[in-house]
Amino acid sequence: MTETAAGFATNHLADLVGPAWLYIVFRGLAEPGKRNRLGRFLGATPERAATILFVGSCATEIAQIYWPSGLFAGRFDRLDIAAFAIGLLPLYLVDKKLQAPSKDTGSDSRVGAA
């Protein structure tokens, strides 16, 4: 497997966007009601989705210390772990805000709620 060197795009942008994109997919935020079984499990709650994606992303980064030519080939960079958090945190916070019951009506204002 050859490593593509595209500077910022492969070094940090992918670490910001990748976990965030998976969060959107697993939570069904782009297409409510179109989640498969894995998405329904991983994205059951904002906390579950954010935790699993952050821990999983960190695990792939840490694996690069011990297995630099392995499945997630690369070089460990602690800034990548910060990028995972920076990409996931705003989505989690917005998702929680949209899921919170409205104080005016007491109803569920979650996107896609039935």
C-alpha positions as a Markdown table, in Angstrom:
| # | Residue | x | y | z |
|---|---|---|---|---|
| 1 | Met | 0.0 | 0.0 | 0.0 |
| 2 | Thr | 1.5 | 3.4 | -1.0 |
| 3 | Glu | 0.9 | 6.5 | 1.1 |
| 4 | Thr | -0.4 | 9.5 | -0.6 |
| 5 | Ala | 1.2 | 12.8 | 0.4 |
| 6 | Ala | -1.3 | 15.6 | 0.0 |
| 7 | Gly | -0.2 | 17.8 | 2.8 |
| 8 | Phe | -2.9 | 19.2 | 5.0 |
| 9 | Ala | -5.7 | 17.2 | 3.3 |
| 10 | Thr | -4.3 | 13.8 | 4.3 |
| 11 | Asn | -2.5 | 14.9 | 7.5 |
| 12 | His | -5.3 | 16.8 | 9.3 |
| 13 | Leu | -8.4 | 17.5 | 7.2 |
| 14 | Ala | -9.2 | 13.8 | 7.0 |
| 15 | Asp | -8.9 | 13.6 | 10.7 |
| 16 | Leu | -11.4 | 16.4 | 11.2 |
| 17 | Val | -13.9 | 15.3 | 8.5 |
| 18 | Gly | -13.8 | 11.5 | 8.7 |
| 19 | Pro | -15.2 | 10.9 | 12.2 |
| 20 | Ala | -17.6 | 13.8 | 11.8 |
| 21 | Trp | -19.0 | 12.3 | 8.6 |
| 22 | Leu | -19.4 | 8.9 | 10.3 |
| 23 | Tyr | -21.2 | 10.6 | 13.2 |
| 24 | Ile | -23.7 | 12.2 | 10.7 |
| 25 | Val | -24.2 | 8.8 | 9.0 |
| 26 | Phe | -24.5 | 6.7 | 12.2 |
| 27 | Arg | -26.9 | 9.2 | 13.7 |
| 28 | Gly | -29.0 | 9.4 | 10.6 |
| 29 | Leu | -28.8 | 13.2 | 10.5 |
| 30 | Ala | -28.4 | 13.4 | 6.7 |
| 31 | Glu | -31.2 | 11.0 | 5.9 |
| 32 | Pro | -33.5 | 10.3 | 9.0 |
| 33 | Gly | -34.9 | 6.9 | 8.9 |
| 34 | Lys | -32.3 | 5.5 | 6.5 |
| 35 | Arg | -30.0 | 3.8 | 9.0 |
| 36 | Asn | -29.0 | 0.1 | 8.8 |
| 37 | Arg | -28.8 | -2.1 | 11.9 |
| 38 | Leu | -25.1 | -1.1 | 12.6 |
| 39 | Gly | -26.0 | 2.6 | 12.3 |
| 40 | Arg | -29.0 | 2.2 | 14.6 |
| 41 | Phe | -26.8 | 0.5 | 17.2 |
| 42 | Leu | -23.8 | 2.8 | 16.9 |
| 43 | Gly | -25.9 | 5.9 | 16.5 |
| 44 | Ala | -28.6 | 5.1 | 19.1 |
| 45 | Thr | -27.7 | 8.1 | 21.2 |
| 46 | Pro | -25.4 | 11.1 | 20.6 |
| 47 | Glu | -23.2 | 10.0 | 23.5 |
| 48 | Arg | -22.8 | 6.5 | 22.1 |
| 49 | Ala | -22.0 | 7.7 | 18.6 |
| 50 | Ala | -19.5 | 10.3 | 19.8 |
| 51 | Thr | -17.8 | 8.0 | 22.2 |
| 52 | Ile | -17.5 | 5.1 | 19.9 |
| 53 | Leu | -16.2 | 7.2 | 17.0 |
| 54 | Phe | -13.7 | 9.1 | 19.2 |
| 55 | Val | -12.4 | 6.0 | 20.9 |
| 56 | Gly | -12.2 | 4.1 | 17.6 |
| 57 | Ser | -10.5 | 7.0 | 15.9 |
| 58 | Cys | -8.0 | 7.2 | 18.7 |
| 59 | Ala | -7.4 | 3.5 | 18.5 |
| 60 | Thr | -6.5 | 3.7 | 14.9 |
| 61 | Glu | -4.1 | 6.5 | 15.7 |
| 62 | Ile | -2.5 | 4.7 | 18.6 |
| 63 | Ala | -2.2 | 1.5 | 16.4 |
| 64 | Gln | 0.2 | 3.5 | 14.3 |
| 65 | Ile | 2.7 | 3.5 | 17.1 |
| 66 | Tyr | 2.8 | -0.3 | 17.3 |
| 67 | Trp | 1.9 | -1.2 | 13.7 |
| 68 | Pro | 3.1 | 1.7 | 11.5 |
| 69 | Ser | 2.7 | -0.4 | 8.3 |
| 70 | Gly | -0.5 | -2.0 | 9.3 |
| 71 | Leu | -4.1 | -1.6 | 8.3 |
| 72 | Phe | -4.1 | 2.1 | 9.4 |
| 73 | Ala | -0.6 | 2.8 | 8.1 |
| 74 | Gly | 0.9 | 6.1 | 9.1 |
| 75 | Arg | 2.8 | 8.0 | 11.8 |
| 76 | Phe | 1.3 | 8.7 | 15.2 |
| 77 | Asp | 0.5 | 12.4 | 15.7 |
| 78 | Arg | -1.2 | 13.6 | 18.9 |
| 79 | Leu | -2.7 | 16.5 | 16.8 |
| 80 | Asp | -4.8 | 13.9 | 15.0 |
| 81 | Ile | -6.4 | 13.1 | 18.3 |
| 82 | Ala | -7.2 | 16.7 | 18.8 |
| 83 | Ala | -8.6 | 16.9 | 15.3 |
| 84 | Phe | -11.0 | 13.9 | 16.1 |
| 85 | Ala | -12.3 | 15.8 | 19.1 |
| 86 | Ile | -12.6 | 19.2 | 17.2 |
| 87 | Gly | -14.5 | 17.5 | 14.4 |
| 88 | Leu | -16.9 | 15.5 | 16.6 |
| 89 | Leu | -17.6 | 17.9 | 19.5 |
| 90 | Pro | -19.6 | 20.6 | 17.5 |
| 91 | Leu | -21.7 | 17.9 | 15.9 |
| 92 | Tyr | -22.4 | 16.2 | 19.3 |
| 93 | Leu | -23.4 | 19.6 | 20.8 |
| 94 | Val | -25.7 | 20.5 | 18.0 |
| 95 | Asp | -27.3 | 17.0 | 18.0 |
| 96 | Lys | -27.9 | 17.2 | 21.7 |
| 97 | Lys | -29.4 | 20.7 | 21.3 |
| 98 | Leu | -31.7 | 19.5 | 18.6 |
| 99 | Gln | -32.7 | 16.5 | 20.6 |
| 100 | Ala | -33.6 | 18.5 | 23.8 |
| 101 | Pro | -37.3 | 19.0 | 24.4 |
| 102 | Ser | -38.5 | 22.5 | 23.7 |
| 103 | Lys | -39.2 | 24.5 | 26.9 |
| 104 | Asp | -42.1 | 26.2 | 25.2 |
| 105 | Thr | -44.1 | 23.1 | 24.1 |
| 106 | Gly | -42.4 | 20.3 | 26.0 |
| 107 | Ser | -42.3 | 18.4 | 22.7 |
| 108 | Asp | -39.3 | 16.6 | 21.2 |
| 109 | Ser | -37.6 | 18.9 | 18.7 |
| 110 | Arg | -35.2 | 16.2 | 17.4 |
| 111 | Val | -34.6 | 16.2 | 13.6 |
| 112 | Gly | -36.6 | 13.4 | 12.1 |
| 113 | Ala | -38.6 | 12.7 | 15.3 |
| 114 | Ala | -42.0 | 11.1 | 14.5 |
